[in-house]
Amino acid sequence: MDGAITREHRGTELYSCLASLALKVNDKLLAKALALKALKSSNSSGWDSFYDGGSRIKAFEILSKVD
């Protein structure tokens, strides 16, 4: 089970990273789609920056820059 949590977290981080890169090259449509995937793949601990690193917070920060 621990490995599945790690893979899930990595996927969420990857989507957020890619969304940030898409935003940097001004591809707002792709950035939004990737940020939404990050949110969908995150779990409820994503609101806690100490426990999860704030994966949901990062995704919402990207979304706030897109809209």
Phi and psi in radians as a Rosetta constraint file:
Dihedral C 1 N 2 CA 2 C 2 CIRCULARHARMONIC -1.035 0.35
Dihedral N 2 CA 2 C 2 N 3 CIRCULARHARMONIC -0.677 0.35
Dihedral C 2 N 3 CA 3 C 3 CIRCULARHARMONIC -1.119 0.35
Dihedral N 3 CA 3 C 3 N 4 CIRCULARHARMONIC -0.650 0.35
Dihedral C 3 N 4 CA 4 C 4 CIRCULARHARMONIC -1.142 0.35
Dihedral N 4 CA 4 C 4 N 5 CIRCULARHARMONIC -0.678 0.35
Dihedral C 4 N 5 CA 5 C 5 CIRCULARHARMONIC -1.124 0.35
Dihedral N 5 CA 5 C 5 N 6 CIRCULARHARMONIC -0.727 0.35
Dihedral C 5 N 6 CA 6 C 6 CIRCULARHARMONIC -1.104 0.35
Dihedral N 6 CA 6 C 6 N 7 CIRCULARHARMONIC -0.794 0.35
Dihedral C 6 N 7 CA 7 C 7 CIRCULARHARMONIC -1.098 0.35
Dihedral N 7 CA 7 C 7 N 8 CIRCULARHARMONIC -0.733 0.35
Dihedral C 7 N 8 CA 8 C 8 CIRCULARHARMONIC -1.076 0.35
Dihedral N 8 CA 8 C 8 N 9 CIRCULARHARMONIC -0.793 0.35
Dihedral C 8 N 9 CA 9 C 9 CIRCULARHARMONIC -1.100 0.35
Dihedral N 9 CA 9 C 9 N 10 CIRCULARHARMONIC -0.729 0.35
Dihedral C 9 N 10 CA 10 C 10 CIRCULARHARMONIC -1.092 0.35
Dihedral N 10 CA 10 C 10 N 11 CIRCULARHARMONIC -0.690 0.35
Dihedral C 10 N 11 CA 11 C 11 CIRCULARHARMONIC -1.103 0.35
Dihedral N 11 CA 11 C 11 N 12 CIRCULARHARMONIC -0.743 0.35
Dihedral C 11 N 12 CA 12 C 12 CIRCULARHARMONIC -1.095 0.35
Dihedral N 12 CA 12 C 12 N 13 CIRCULARHARMONIC -0.777 0.35
Dihedral C 12 N 13 CA 13 C 13 CIRCULARHARMONIC -1.112 0.35
Dihedral N 13 CA 13 C 13 N 14 CIRCULARHARMONIC -0.691 0.35
Dihedral C 13 N 14 CA 14 C 14 CIRCULARHARMONIC -1.096 0.35
Dihedral N 14 CA 14 C 14 N 15 CIRCULARHARMONIC -0.818 0.35
Dihedral C 14 N 15 CA 15 C 15 CIRCULARHARMONIC -1.040 0.35
Dihedral N 15 CA 15 C 15 N 16 CIRCULARHARMONIC -0.726 0.35
Dihedral C 15 N 16 CA 16 C 16 CIRCULARHARMONIC -1.144 0.35
Dihedral N 16 CA 16 C 16 N 17 CIRCULARHARMONIC -0.720 0.35
Dihedral C 16 N 17 CA 17 C 17 CIRCULARHARMONIC -1.097 0.35
Dihedral N 17 CA 17 C 17 N 18 CIRCULARHARMONIC -0.810 0.35
Dihedral C 17 N 18 CA 18 C 18 CIRCULARHARMONIC -1.141 0.35
Dihedral N 18 CA 18 C 18 N 19 CIRCULARHARMONIC -0.646 0.35
Dihedral C 18 N 19 CA 19 C 19 CIRCULARHARMONIC -1.106 0.35
Dihedral N 19 CA 19 C 19 N 20 CIRCULARHARMONIC -0.710 0.35
Dihedral C 19 N 20 CA 20 C 20 CIRCULARHARMONIC -1.093 0.35
Dihedral N 20 CA 20 C 20 N 21 CIRCULARHARMONIC -0.740 0.35
Dihedral C 20 N 21 CA 21 C 21 CIRCULARHARMONIC -1.128 0.35
Dihedral N 21 CA 21 C 21 N 22 CIRCULARHARMONIC -0.725 0.35
Dihedral C 21 N 22 CA 22 C 22 CIRCULARHARMONIC -1.075 0.35
Dihedral N 22 CA 22 C 22 N 23 CIRCULARHARMONIC -0.678 0.35
Dihedral C 22 N 23 CA 23 C 23 CIRCULARHARMONIC -1.137 0.35
Dihedral N 23 CA 23 C 23 N 24 CIRCULARHARMONIC -0.669 0.35
Dihedral C 23 N 24 CA 24 C 24 CIRCULARHARMONIC -1.114 0.35
Dihedral N 24 CA 24 C 24 N 25 CIRCULARHARMONIC -0.542 0.35
Dihedral C 24 N 25 CA 25 C 25 CIRCULARHARMONIC -1.681 0.35
Dihedral N 25 CA 25 C 25 N 26 CIRCULARHARMONIC 0.248 0.35
Dihedral C 25 N 26 CA 26 C 26 CIRCULARHARMONIC 1.146 0.35
Dihedral N 26 CA 26 C 26 N 27 CIRCULARHARMONIC 0.499 0.35
Dihedral C 26 N 27 CA 27 C 27 CIRCULARHARMONIC -1.692 0.35
Dihedral N 27 CA 27 C 27 N 28 CIRCULARHARMONIC 1.417 0.35
Dihedral C 27 N 28 CA 28 C 28 CIRCULARHARMONIC -1.179 0.35
Dihedral N 28 CA 28 C 28 N 29 CIRCULARHARMONIC -0.584 0.35
Dihedral C 28 N 29 CA 29 C 29 CIRCULARHARMONIC -1.122 0.35
Dihedral N 29 CA 29 C 29 N 30 CIRCULARHARMONIC -0.799 0.35
Dihedral C 29 N 30 CA 30 C 30 CIRCULARHARMONIC -1.171 0.35
Dihedral N 30 CA 30 C 30 N 31 CIRCULARHARMONIC -0.719 0.35
Dihedral C 30 N 31 CA 31 C 31 CIRCULARHARMONIC -1.036 0.35
Dihedral N 31 CA 31 C 31 N 32 CIRCULARHARMONIC -0.762 0.35
Dihedral C 31 N 32 CA 32 C 32 CIRCULARHARMONIC -1.130 0.35
Dihedral N 32 CA 32 C 32 N 33 CIRCULARHARMONIC -0.787 0.35
Dihedral C 32 N 33 CA 33 C 33 CIRCULARHARMONIC -1.075 0.35
Dihedral N 33 CA 33 C 33 N 34 CIRCULARHARMONIC -0.746 0.35
Dihedral C 33 N 34 CA 34 C 34 CIRCULARHARMONIC -1.218 0.35
Dihedral N 34 CA 34 C 34 N 35 CIRCULARHARMONIC -0.670 0.35
Dihedral C 34 N 35 CA 35 C 35 CIRCULARHARMONIC -1.127 0.35
Dihedral N 35 CA 35 C 35 N 36 CIRCULARHARMONIC -0.677 0.35
Dihedral C 35 N 36 CA 36 C 36 CIRCULARHARMONIC -1.153 0.35
Dihedral N 36 CA 36 C 36 N 37 CIRCULARHARMONIC -0.642 0.35
Dihedral C 36 N 37 CA 37 C 37 CIRCULARHARMONIC -1.131 0.35
Dihedral N 37 CA 37 C 37 N 38 CIRCULARHARMONIC -0.671 0.35
Dihedral C 37 N 38 CA 38 C 38 CIRCULARHARMONIC -1.067 0.35
Dihedral N 38 CA 38 C 38 N 39 CIRCULARHARMONIC -0.765 0.35
Dihedral C 38 N 39 CA 39 C 39 CIRCULARHARMONIC -1.100 0.35
Dihedral N 39 CA 39 C 39 N 40 CIRCULARHARMONIC -0.753 0.35
Dihedral C 39 N 40 CA 40 C 40 CIRCULARHARMONIC -1.141 0.35
Dihedral N 40 CA 40 C 40 N 41 CIRCULARHARMONIC -0.605 0.35
Dihedral C 40 N 41 CA 41 C 41 CIRCULARHARMONIC -1.523 0.35
Dihedral N 41 CA 41 C 41 N 42 CIRCULARHARMONIC -0.138 0.35
Dihedral C 41 N 42 CA 42 C 42 CIRCULARHARMONIC -1.436 0.35
Dihedral N 42 CA 42 C 42 N 43 CIRCULARHARMONIC 2.933 0.35
Dihedral C 42 N 43 CA 43 C 43 CIRCULARHARMONIC -2.034 0.35
Dihedral N 43 CA 43 C 43 N 44 CIRCULARHARMONIC 3.110 0.35
Dihedral C 43 N 44 CA 44 C 44 CIRCULARHARMONIC -1.089 0.35
Dihedral N 44 CA 44 C 44 N 45 CIRCULARHARMONIC -0.386 0.35
Dihedral C 44 N 45 CA 45 C 45 CIRCULARHARMONIC -1.280 0.35
Dihedral N 45 CA 45 C 45 N 46 CIRCULARHARMONIC -0.107 0.35
Dihedral C 45 N 46 CA 46 C 46 CIRCULARHARMONIC -1.152 0.35
Dihedral N 46 CA 46 C 46 N 47 CIRCULARHARMONIC -0.189 0.35
Dihedral C 46 N 47 CA 47 C 47 CIRCULARHARMONIC -1.450 0.35
Dihedral N 47 CA 47 C 47 N 48 CIRCULARHARMONIC -0.241 0.35
Dihedral C 47 N 48 CA 48 C 48 CIRCULARHARMONIC -1.804 0.35
Dihedral N 48 CA 48 C 48 N 49 CIRCULARHARMONIC 1.931 0.35
Dihedral C 48 N 49 CA 49 C 49 CIRCULARHARMONIC -1.212 0.35
Dihedral N 49 CA 49 C 49 N 50 CIRCULARHARMONIC -0.355 0.35
Dihedral C 49 N 50 CA 50 C 50 CIRCULARHARMONIC -1.473 0.35
Dihedral N 50 CA 50 C 50 N 51 CIRCULARHARMONIC -0.590 0.35
Dihedral C 50 N 51 CA 51 C 51 CIRCULARHARMONIC -1.515 0.35
Dihedral N 51 CA 51 C 51 N 52 CIRCULARHARMONIC -0.818 0.35
Dihedral C 51 N 52 CA 52 C 52 CIRCULARHARMONIC -1.919 0.35
Dihedral N 52 CA 52 C 52 N 53 CIRCULARHARMONIC -0.202 0.35
Dihedral C 52 N 53 CA 53 C 53 CIRCULARHARMONIC 1.584 0.35
Dihedral N 53 CA 53 C 53 N 54 CIRCULARHARMONIC 0.002 0.35
Dihedral C 53 N 54 CA 54 C 54 CIRCULARHARMONIC 1.335 0.35
Dihedral N 54 CA 54 C 54 N 55 CIRCULARHARMONIC 0.704 0.35
Dihedral C 54 N 55 CA 55 C 55 CIRCULARHARMONIC -1.025 0.35
Dihedral N 55 CA 55 C 55 N 56 CIRCULARHARMONIC -0.680 0.35
Dihedral C 55 N 56 CA 56 C 56 CIRCULARHARMONIC -1.251 0.35
Dihedral N 56 CA 56 C 56 N 57 CIRCULARHARMONIC -0.607 0.35
Dihedral C 56 N 57 CA 57 C 57 CIRCULARHARMONIC -1.104 0.35
Dihedral N 57 CA 57 C 57 N 58 CIRCULARHARMONIC -0.783 0.35
Dihedral C 57 N 58 CA 58 C 58 CIRCULARHARMONIC -1.058 0.35
Dihedral N 58 CA 58 C 58 N 59 CIRCULARHARMONIC -0.767 0.35
Dihedral C 58 N 59 CA 59 C 59 CIRCULARHARMONIC -1.095 0.35
Dihedral N 59 CA 59 C 59 N 60 CIRCULARHARMONIC -0.732 0.35
Dihedral C 59 N 60 CA 60 C 60 CIRCULARHARMONIC -1.199 0.35
Dihedral N 60 CA 60 C 60 N 61 CIRCULARHARMONIC -0.566 0.35
Dihedral C 60 N 61 CA 61 C 61 CIRCULARHARMONIC -1.087 0.35
Dihedral N 61 CA 61 C 61 N 62 CIRCULARHARMONIC -0.714 0.35
Dihedral C 61 N 62 CA 62 C 62 CIRCULARHARMONIC -1.147 0.35
Dihedral N 62 CA 62 C 62 N 63 CIRCULARHARMONIC -0.799 0.35
Dihedral C 62 N 63 CA 63 C 63 CIRCULARHARMONIC -1.052 0.35
Dihedral N 63 CA 63 C 63 N 64 CIRCULARHARMONIC -0.627 0.35
Dihedral C 63 N 64 CA 64 C 64 CIRCULARHARMONIC -1.185 0.35
Dihedral N 64 CA 64 C 64 N 65 CIRCULARHARMONIC -0.476 0.35
Dihedral C 64 N 65 CA 65 C 65 CIRCULARHARMONIC -1.402 0.35
Dihedral N 65 CA 65 C 65 N 66 CIRCULARHARMONIC -0.437 0.35
Dihedral C 65 N 66 CA 66 C 66 CIRCULARHARMONIC -1.314 0.35
Dihedral N 66 CA 66 C 66 N 67 CIRCULARHARMONIC -0.773 0.35
